[in-house]
Structures are given as structure tokens and as C-alpha cells.
Amino acid sequence: MNKIFGIIIIVVILFVGFLLGYSIPPFIHAGVFSDREEKGVEVVIDEETEKYYDNLFKDNDEEDE
């Protein structure tokens, strides 16, 4: 019984460590754990991509009619 419980604890610790390894670095990159005023990262979108997303649903509406 103790051997099975130990294996379960090891599997849970490995799984939680794996999840933390993927979730903490983006928070650090965005400055969540820092003292700076503005949190987050700057997103730069060029004009062509912005037009694509602006007109994304317009094309679907015109095809339905």
C-alpha cells in the first residue's frame, strides 16, 4: 500500500511540475511577478493583418446572403 501511494505522489508531483514549467515562464515574460507599472507584452500587428481580421466576418456574412 505504501509503495503504491509513493508512486501516485511521484506521478502527481511530476505532472504538477510539468504544468508549472509551462505556465510560469509566460507570467515572468509578461512581468506579472515584477514591480513595473504596466504589465503585459506589446503586440505589434502590421496593417495587412489588421485588415484581414477586420474583414474576417464580413466575407462570411456576404456568402450567406
PyMOL Python script that loads the backbone (N, CA, C, O; Angstrom):
from pymol import cmd

cmd.read_pdbstr("""\
ATOM      1  N   MET A   1       0.827  -1.194   0.000  1.00  0.00           N
ATOM      2  CA  MET A   1       0.000   0.000   0.000  1.00  0.00           C
ATOM      3  C   MET A   1       0.873   1.260   0.000  1.00  0.00           C
ATOM      4  O   MET A   1       0.585   2.212  -0.725  1.00  0.00           O
ATOM      5  N   ASN A   2       1.928   1.268   0.803  1.00  0.00           N
ATOM      6  CA  ASN A   2       2.798   2.439   0.871  1.00  0.00           C
ATOM      7  C   ASN A   2       3.544   2.645  -0.440  1.00  0.00           C
ATOM      8  O   ASN A   2       3.819   3.779  -0.830  1.00  0.00           O
ATOM      9  N   LYS A   3       3.872   1.546  -1.121  1.00  0.00           N
ATOM     10  CA  LYS A   3       4.594   1.635  -2.391  1.00  0.00           C
ATOM     11  C   LYS A   3       3.711   2.273  -3.465  1.00  0.00           C
ATOM     12  O   LYS A   3       4.182   3.110  -4.236  1.00  0.00           O
ATOM     13  N   ILE A   4       2.441   1.885  -3.521  1.00  0.00           N
ATOM     14  CA  ILE A   4       1.505   2.444  -4.500  1.00  0.00           C
ATOM     15  C   ILE A   4       1.264   3.922  -4.217  1.00  0.00           C
ATOM     16  O   ILE A   4       1.223   4.741  -5.135  1.00  0.00           O
ATOM     17  N   PHE A   5       1.103   4.258  -2.932  1.00  0.00           N
ATOM     18  CA  PHE A   5       0.897   5.657  -2.555  1.00  0.00           C
ATOM     19  C   PHE A   5       2.098   6.504  -2.948  1.00  0.00           C
ATOM     20  O   PHE A   5       1.930   7.627  -3.423  1.00  0.00           O
ATOM     21  N   GLY A   6       3.303   5.987  -2.759  1.00  0.00           N
ATOM     22  CA  GLY A   6       4.513   6.711  -3.147  1.00  0.00           C
ATOM     23  C   GLY A   6       4.579   6.935  -4.650  1.00  0.00           C
ATOM     24  O   GLY A   6       4.986   8.003  -5.107  1.00  0.00           O
ATOM     25  N   ILE A   7       4.179   5.924  -5.418  1.00  0.00           N
ATOM     26  CA  ILE A   7       4.174   6.065  -6.886  1.00  0.00           C
ATOM     27  C   ILE A   7       3.163   7.124  -7.308  1.00  0.00           C
ATOM     28  O   ILE A   7       3.441   7.930  -8.195  1.00  0.00           O
ATOM     29  N   ILE A   8       1.996   7.126  -6.678  1.00  0.00           N
ATOM     30  CA  ILE A   8       0.967   8.131  -7.005  1.00  0.00           C
ATOM     31  C   ILE A   8       1.482   9.526  -6.687  1.00  0.00           C
ATOM     32  O   ILE A   8       1.292  10.450  -7.477  1.00  0.00           O
ATOM     33  N   ILE A   9       2.125   9.689  -5.549  1.00  0.00           N
ATOM     34  CA  ILE A   9       2.671  11.006  -5.172  1.00  0.00           C
ATOM     35  C   ILE A   9       3.721  11.455  -6.185  1.00  0.00           C
ATOM     36  O   ILE A   9       3.729  12.623  -6.576  1.00  0.00           O
ATOM     37  N   ILE A  10       4.593  10.571  -6.611  1.00  0.00           N
ATOM     38  CA  ILE A  10       5.628  10.926  -7.596  1.00  0.00           C
ATOM     39  C   ILE A  10       5.006  11.330  -8.920  1.00  0.00           C
ATOM     40  O   ILE A  10       5.444  12.304  -9.533  1.00  0.00           O
ATOM     41  N   VAL A  11       3.989  10.600  -9.376  1.00  0.00           N
ATOM     42  CA  VAL A  11       3.318  10.929 -10.643  1.00  0.00           C
ATOM     43  C   VAL A  11       2.639  12.288 -10.548  1.00  0.00           C
ATOM     44  O   VAL A  11       2.722  13.089 -11.480  1.00  0.00           O
ATOM     45  N   VAL A  12       1.973  12.554  -9.437  1.00  0.00           N
ATOM     46  CA  VAL A  12       1.299  13.849  -9.254  1.00  0.00           C
ATOM     47  C   VAL A  12       2.316  14.981  -9.221  1.00  0.00           C
ATOM     48  O   VAL A  12       2.096  16.024  -9.837  1.00  0.00           O
ATOM     49  N   ILE A  13       3.417  14.793  -8.516  1.00  0.00           N
ATOM     50  CA  ILE A  13       4.460  15.824  -8.437  1.00  0.00           C
ATOM     51  C   ILE A  13       5.049  16.090  -9.828  1.00  0.00           C
ATOM     52  O   ILE A  13       5.269  17.244 -10.195  1.00  0.00           O
ATOM     53  N   LEU A  14       5.301  15.046 -10.590  1.00  0.00           N
ATOM     54  CA  LEU A  14       5.831  15.234 -11.943  1.00  0.00           C
ATOM     55  C   LEU A  14       4.831  15.965 -12.835  1.00  0.00           C
ATOM     56  O   LEU A  14       5.221  16.849 -13.597  1.00  0.00           O
ATOM     57  N   PHE A  15       3.568  15.616 -12.753  1.00  0.00           N
ATOM     58  CA  PHE A  15       2.543  16.270 -13.567  1.00  0.00           C
ATOM     59  C   PHE A  15       2.400  17.747 -13.206  1.00  0.00           C
ATOM     60  O   PHE A  15       2.335  18.601 -14.090  1.00  0.00           O
ATOM     61  N   VAL A  16       2.352  18.046 -11.917  1.00  0.00           N
ATOM     62  CA  VAL A  16       2.242  19.438 -11.472  1.00  0.00           C
ATOM     63  C   VAL A  16       3.499  20.216 -11.867  1.00  0.00           C
ATOM     64  O   VAL A  16       3.396  21.371 -12.280  1.00  0.00           O
ATOM     65  N   GLY A  17       4.659  19.617 -11.751  1.00  0.00           N
ATOM     66  CA  GLY A  17       5.890  20.278 -12.175  1.00  0.00           C
ATOM     67  C   GLY A  17       5.901  20.573 -13.654  1.00  0.00           C
ATOM     68  O   GLY A  17       6.353  21.637 -14.080  1.00  0.00           O
ATOM     69  N   PHE A  18       5.403  19.633 -14.442  1.00  0.00           N
ATOM     70  CA  PHE A  18       5.298  19.843 -15.885  1.00  0.00           C
ATOM     71  C   PHE A  18       4.381  21.022 -16.202  1.00  0.00           C
ATOM     72  O   PHE A  18       4.720  21.869 -17.028  1.00  0.00           O
ATOM     73  N   LEU A  19       3.213  21.076 -15.542  1.00  0.00           N
ATOM     74  CA  LEU A  19       2.275  22.171 -15.780  1.00  0.00           C
ATOM     75  C   LEU A  19       2.851  23.514 -15.333  1.00  0.00           C
ATOM     76  O   LEU A  19       2.680  24.520 -16.022  1.00  0.00           O
ATOM     77  N   LEU A  20       3.518  23.536 -14.209  1.00  0.00           N
ATOM     78  CA  LEU A  20       4.128  24.783 -13.742  1.00  0.00           C
ATOM     79  C   LEU A  20       5.247  25.241 -14.671  1.00  0.00           C
ATOM     80  O   LEU A  20       5.453  26.441 -14.851  1.00  0.00           O
ATOM     81  N   GLY A  21       5.960  24.302 -15.252  1.00  0.00           N
ATOM     82  CA  GLY A  21       7.025  24.641 -16.184  1.00  0.00           C
ATOM     83  C   GLY A  21       6.516  25.336 -17.434  1.00  0.00           C
ATOM     84  O   GLY A  21       7.225  26.144 -18.033  1.00  0.00           O
ATOM     85  N   TYR A  22       5.287  25.024 -17.828  1.00  0.00           N
ATOM     86  CA  TYR A  22       4.704  25.681 -18.989  1.00  0.00           C
ATOM     87  C   TYR A  22       3.942  26.945 -18.637  1.00  0.00           C
ATOM     88  O   TYR A  22       3.751  27.793 -19.508  1.00  0.00           O
ATOM     89  N   SER A  23       3.501  27.108 -17.405  1.00  0.00           N
ATOM     90  CA  SER A  23       2.675  28.262 -17.073  1.00  0.00           C
ATOM     91  C   SER A  23       3.455  29.419 -16.455  1.00  0.00           C
ATOM     92  O   SER A  23       3.063  30.571 -16.637  1.00  0.00           O
ATOM     93  N   ILE A  24       4.526  29.161 -15.744  1.00  0.00           N
ATOM     94  CA  ILE A  24       5.248  30.247 -15.073  1.00  0.00           C
ATOM     95  C   ILE A  24       6.083  31.100 -16.035  1.00  0.00           C
ATOM     96  O   ILE A  24       6.060  32.322 -15.887  1.00  0.00           O
ATOM     97  N   PRO A  25       6.820  30.547 -17.011  1.00  0.00           N
ATOM     98  CA  PRO A  25       7.612  31.416 -17.890  1.00  0.00           C
ATOM     99  C   PRO A  25       6.830  32.506 -18.633  1.00  0.00           C
ATOM    100  O   PRO A  25       7.348  33.615 -18.757  1.00  0.00           O
ATOM    101  N   PRO A  26       5.601  32.254 -19.137  1.00  0.00           N
ATOM    102  CA  PRO A  26       4.865  33.370 -19.744  1.00  0.00           C
ATOM    103  C   PRO A  26       4.525  34.466 -18.745  1.00  0.00           C
ATOM    104  O   PRO A  26       4.519  35.644 -19.100  1.00  0.00           O
ATOM    105  N   PHE A  27       4.242  34.095 -17.505  1.00  0.00           N
ATOM    106  CA  PHE A  27       3.981  35.110 -16.488  1.00  0.00           C
ATOM    107  C   PHE A  27       5.225  35.943 -16.234  1.00  0.00           C
ATOM    108  O   PHE A  27       5.126  37.160 -16.075  1.00  0.00           O
ATOM    109  N   ILE A  28       6.375  35.324 -16.193  1.00  0.00           N
ATOM    110  CA  ILE A  28       7.626  36.053 -15.984  1.00  0.00           C
ATOM    111  C   ILE A  28       7.902  36.975 -17.168  1.00  0.00           C
ATOM    112  O   ILE A  28       8.318  38.118 -16.984  1.00  0.00           O
ATOM    113  N   HIS A  29       7.669  36.476 -18.385  1.00  0.00           N
ATOM    114  CA  HIS A  29       7.890  37.285 -19.588  1.00  0.00           C
ATOM    115  C   HIS A  29       6.962  38.500 -19.613  1.00  0.00           C
ATOM    116  O   HIS A  29       7.363  39.579 -20.049  1.00  0.00           O
ATOM    117  N   ALA A  30       5.734  38.330 -19.151  1.00  0.00           N
ATOM    118  CA  ALA A  30       4.763  39.425 -19.152  1.00  0.00           C
ATOM    119  C   ALA A  30       4.968  40.384 -17.992  1.00  0.00           C
ATOM    120  O   ALA A  30       4.337  41.441 -17.953  1.00  0.00           O
ATOM    121  N   GLY A  31       5.828  40.045 -17.056  1.00  0.00           N
ATOM    122  CA  GLY A  31       6.120  40.946 -15.948  1.00  0.00           C
ATOM    123  C   GLY A  31       5.123  40.880 -14.819  1.00  0.00           C
ATOM    124  O   GLY A  31       5.016  41.828 -14.041  1.00  0.00           O
ATOM    125  N   VAL A  32       4.392  39.793 -14.703  1.00  0.00           N
ATOM    126  CA  VAL A  32       3.391  39.675 -13.647  1.00  0.00           C
ATOM    127  C   VAL A  32       4.032  39.693 -12.265  1.00  0.00           C
ATOM    128  O   VAL A  32       3.467  40.264 -11.331  1.00  0.00           O
ATOM    129  N   PHE A  33       5.190  39.084 -12.123  1.00  0.00           N
ATOM    130  CA  PHE A  33       5.847  38.999 -10.822  1.00  0.00           C
ATOM    131  C   PHE A  33       6.859  40.120 -10.599  1.00  0.00           C
ATOM    132  O   PHE A  33       7.662  40.048  -9.669  1.00  0.00           O
ATOM    133  N   SER A  34       6.831  41.155 -11.439  1.00  0.00           N
ATOM    134  CA  SER A  34       7.791  42.250 -11.296  1.00  0.00           C
ATOM    135  C   SER A  34       7.113  43.477 -10.696  1.00  0.00           C
ATOM    136  O   SER A  34       5.900  43.489 -10.487  1.00  0.00           O
ATOM    137  N   ASP A  35       7.902  44.496 -10.424  1.00  0.00           N
ATOM    138  CA  ASP A  35       7.385  45.726  -9.824  1.00  0.00           C
ATOM    139  C   ASP A  35       7.021  46.784 -10.851  1.00  0.00           C
ATOM    140  O   ASP A  35       6.633  47.890 -10.474  1.00  0.00           O
ATOM    141  N   ARG A  36       7.133  46.482 -12.130  1.00  0.00           N
ATOM    142  CA  ARG A  36       6.864  47.523 -13.123  1.00  0.00           C
ATOM    143  C   ARG A  36       5.367  47.853 -13.176  1.00  0.00           C
ATOM    144  O   ARG A  36       4.515  47.015 -12.882  1.00  0.00           O
ATOM    145  N   GLU A  37       5.081  49.087 -13.555  1.00  0.00           N
ATOM    146  CA  GLU A  37       3.710  49.611 -13.556  1.00  0.00           C
ATOM    147  C   GLU A  37       2.825  48.894 -14.571  1.00  0.00           C
ATOM    148  O   GLU A  37       1.741  48.416 -14.234  1.00  0.00           O
ATOM    149  N   GLU A  38       3.293  48.822 -15.812  1.00  0.00           N
ATOM    150  CA  GLU A  38       2.477  48.270 -16.889  1.00  0.00           C
ATOM    151  C   GLU A  38       2.814  46.796 -17.078  1.00  0.00           C
ATOM    152  O   GLU A  38       3.956  46.437 -17.365  1.00  0.00           O
ATOM    153  N   LYS A  39       1.812  45.959 -16.914  1.00  0.00           N
ATOM    154  CA  LYS A  39       2.004  44.520 -17.057  1.00  0.00           C
ATOM    155  C   LYS A  39       1.682  44.116 -18.496  1.00  0.00           C
ATOM    156  O   LYS A  39       0.929  44.810 -19.180  1.00  0.00           O
ATOM    157  N   GLY A  40       2.235  43.025 -18.948  1.00  0.00           N
ATOM    158  CA  GLY A  40       1.924  42.509 -20.275  1.00  0.00           C
ATOM    159  C   GLY A  40       3.034  42.767 -21.263  1.00  0.00           C
ATOM    160  O   GLY A  40       4.052  43.377 -20.937  1.00  0.00           O
ATOM    161  N   VAL A  41       2.823  42.292 -22.478  1.00  0.00           N
ATOM    162  CA  VAL A  41       3.777  42.474 -23.558  1.00  0.00           C
ATOM    163  C   VAL A  41       3.111  43.242 -24.680  1.00  0.00           C
ATOM    164  O   VAL A  41       1.890  43.208 -24.832  1.00  0.00           O
ATOM    165  N   GLU A  42       3.912  43.928 -25.457  1.00  0.00           N
ATOM    166  CA  GLU A  42       3.397  44.718 -26.565  1.00  0.00           C
ATOM    167  C   GLU A  42       3.123  43.805 -27.757  1.00  0.00           C
ATOM    168  O   GLU A  42       3.955  42.980 -28.134  1.00  0.00           O
ATOM    169  N   VAL A  43       1.945  43.971 -28.333  1.00  0.00           N
ATOM    170  CA  VAL A  43       1.574  43.190 -29.506  1.00  0.00           C
ATOM    171  C   VAL A  43       1.612  44.125 -30.710  1.00  0.00           C
ATOM    172  O   VAL A  43       0.921  45.143 -30.742  1.00  0.00           O
ATOM    173  N   VAL A  44       2.425  43.766 -31.695  1.00  0.00           N
ATOM    174  CA  VAL A  44       2.559  44.583 -32.894  1.00  0.00           C
ATOM    175  C   VAL A  44       1.930  43.821 -34.053  1.00  0.00           C
ATOM    176  O   VAL A  44       2.330  42.700 -34.369  1.00  0.00           O
ATOM    177  N   ILE A  45       0.932  44.452 -34.681  1.00  0.00           N
ATOM    178  CA  ILE A  45       0.251  43.839 -35.816  1.00  0.00           C
ATOM    179  C   ILE A  45       0.413  44.776 -37.002  1.00  0.00           C
ATOM    180  O   ILE A  45       0.137  45.971 -36.903  1.00  0.00           O
ATOM    181  N   ASP A  46       0.866  44.222 -38.131  1.00  0.00           N
ATOM    182  CA  ASP A  46       1.011  45.075 -39.300  1.00  0.00           C
ATOM    183  C   ASP A  46      -0.364  45.374 -39.894  1.00  0.00           C
ATOM    184  O   ASP A  46      -1.358  44.740 -39.542  1.00  0.00           O
ATOM    185  N   GLU A  47      -0.402  46.350 -40.800  1.00  0.00           N
ATOM    186  CA  GLU A  47      -1.663  46.848 -41.340  1.00  0.00           C
ATOM    187  C   GLU A  47      -2.421  45.779 -42.130  1.00  0.00           C
ATOM    188  O   GLU A  47      -3.650  45.722 -42.069  1.00  0.00           O
ATOM    189  N   GLU A  48      -1.712  44.944 -42.860  1.00  0.00           N
ATOM    190  CA  GLU A  48      -2.355  43.900 -43.656  1.00  0.00           C
ATOM    191  C   GLU A  48      -3.067  42.871 -42.767  1.00  0.00           C
ATOM    192  O   GLU A  48      -4.182  42.449 -43.073  1.00  0.00           O
ATOM    193  N   THR A  49      -2.433  42.482 -41.693  1.00  0.00           N
ATOM    194  CA  THR A  49      -3.040  41.530 -40.763  1.00  0.00           C
ATOM    195  C   THR A  49      -4.240  42.144 -40.068  1.00  0.00           C
ATOM    196  O   THR A  49      -5.242  41.464 -39.848  1.00  0.00           O
ATOM    197  N   GLU A  50      -4.154  43.422 -39.718  1.00  0.00           N
ATOM    198  CA  GLU A  50      -5.272  44.098 -39.078  1.00  0.00           C
ATOM    199  C   GLU A  50      -6.479  44.173 -40.015  1.00  0.00           C
ATOM    200  O   GLU A  50      -7.610  43.958 -39.579  1.00  0.00           O
ATOM    201  N   LYS A  51      -6.254  44.471 -41.284  1.00  0.00           N
ATOM    202  CA  LYS A  51      -7.350  44.492 -42.265  1.00  0.00           C
ATOM    203  C   LYS A  51      -7.963  43.100 -42.416  1.00  0.00           C
ATOM    204  O   LYS A  51      -9.181  42.965 -42.533  1.00  0.00           O
ATOM    205  N   TYR A  52      -7.119  42.068 -42.413  1.00  0.00           N
ATOM    206  CA  TYR A  52      -7.625  40.695 -42.523  1.00  0.00           C
ATOM    207  C   TYR A  52      -8.595  40.385 -41.391  1.00  0.00           C
ATOM    208  O   TYR A  52      -9.673  39.843 -41.632  1.00  0.00           O
ATOM    209  N   TYR A  53      -8.227  40.719 -40.177  1.00  0.00           N
ATOM    210  CA  TYR A  53      -9.094  40.426 -39.040  1.00  0.00           C
ATOM    211  C   TYR A  53     -10.318  41.328 -39.006  1.00  0.00           C
ATOM    212  O   TYR A  53     -11.375  40.904 -38.539  1.00  0.00           O
ATOM    213  N   ASP A  54     -10.203  42.562 -39.489  1.00  0.00           N
ATOM    214  CA  ASP A  54     -11.368  43.435 -39.559  1.00  0.00           C
ATOM    215  C   ASP A  54     -12.405  42.889 -40.532  1.00  0.00           C
ATOM    216  O   ASP A  54     -13.606  42.987 -40.281  1.00  0.00           O
ATOM    217  N   ASN A  55     -11.951  42.320 -41.630  1.00  0.00           N
ATOM    218  CA  ASN A  55     -12.863  41.829 -42.665  1.00  0.00           C
ATOM    219  C   ASN A  55     -13.134  40.329 -42.565  1.00  0.00           C
ATOM    220  O   ASN A  55     -13.729  39.753 -43.476  1.00  0.00           O
ATOM    221  N   LEU A  56     -12.722  39.709 -41.510  1.00  0.00           N
ATOM    222  CA  LEU A  56     -12.833  38.260 -41.385  1.00  0.00           C
ATOM    223  C   LEU A  56     -14.282  37.790 -41.427  1.00  0.00           C
ATOM    224  O   LEU A  56     -14.588  36.824 -42.126  1.00  0.00           O
ATOM    225  N   PHE A  57     -15.168  38.437 -40.708  1.00  0.00           N
ATOM    226  CA  PHE A  57     -16.556  38.005 -40.664  1.00  0.00           C
ATOM    227  C   PHE A  57     -17.395  38.656 -41.755  1.00  0.00           C
ATOM    228  O   PHE A  57     -18.493  38.178 -42.037  1.00  0.00           O
ATOM    229  N   LYS A  58     -16.924  39.713 -42.368  1.00  0.00           N
ATOM    230  CA  LYS A  58     -17.664  40.344 -43.459  1.00  0.00           C
ATOM    231  C   LYS A  58     -17.795  39.393 -44.640  1.00  0.00           C
ATOM    232  O   LYS A  58     -18.836  39.360 -45.295  1.00  0.00           O
ATOM    233  N   ASP A  59     -16.743  38.615 -44.919  1.00  0.00           N
ATOM    234  CA  ASP A  59     -16.790  37.666 -46.025  1.00  0.00           C
ATOM    235  C   ASP A  59     -17.830  36.581 -45.771  1.00  0.00           C
ATOM    236  O   ASP A  59     -18.530  36.177 -46.700  1.00  0.00           O
ATOM    237  N   ASN A  60     -17.947  36.105 -44.545  1.00  0.00           N
ATOM    238  CA  ASN A  60     -18.915  35.057 -44.229  1.00  0.00           C
ATOM    239  C   ASN A  60     -20.335  35.591 -44.323  1.00  0.00           C
ATOM    240  O   ASN A  60     -21.224  34.862 -44.761  1.00  0.00           O
ATOM    241  N   ASP A  61     -20.583  36.843 -43.925  1.00  0.00           N
ATOM    242  CA  ASP A  61     -21.920  37.419 -43.993  1.00  0.00           C
ATOM    243  C   ASP A  61     -22.365  37.584 -45.441  1.00  0.00           C
ATOM    244  O   ASP A  61     -23.534  37.356 -45.755  1.00  0.00           O
ATOM    245  N   GLU A  62     -21.455  37.977 -46.327  1.00  0.00           N
ATOM    246  CA  GLU A  62     -21.806  38.180 -47.734  1.00  0.00           C
ATOM    247  C   GLU A  62     -22.089  36.868 -48.440  1.00  0.00           C
ATOM    248  O   GLU A  62     -22.927  36.834 -49.341  1.00  0.00           O
ATOM    249  N   GLU A  63     -21.417  35.781 -48.062  1.00  0.00           N
ATOM    250  CA  GLU A  63     -21.640  34.494 -48.693  1.00  0.00           C
ATOM    251  C   GLU A  63     -22.974  33.890 -48.272  1.00  0.00           C
ATOM    252  O   GLU A  63     -23.586  33.159 -49.051  1.00  0.00           O
ATOM    253  N   ASP A  64     -23.436  34.177 -47.063  1.00  0.00           N
ATOM    254  CA  ASP A  64     -24.692  33.614 -46.574  1.00  0.00           C
ATOM    255  C   ASP A  64     -25.894  34.203 -47.284  1.00  0.00           C
ATOM    256  O   ASP A  64     -26.916  33.529 -47.413  1.00  0.00           O
ATOM    257  N   GLU A  65     -25.803  35.427 -47.742  1.00  0.00           N
ATOM    258  CA  GLU A  65     -26.952  36.100 -48.374  1.00  0.00           C
ATOM    259  C   GLU A  65     -27.133  35.753 -49.806  1.00  0.00           C
ATOM    260  O   GLU A  65     -28.057  36.249 -50.450  1.00  0.00           O
TER     261      GLU A  65
END
""", "prot")
cmd.dss("prot")
cmd.show_as("cartoon", "prot")
cmd.util.cbc("prot")
cmd.orient("prot")
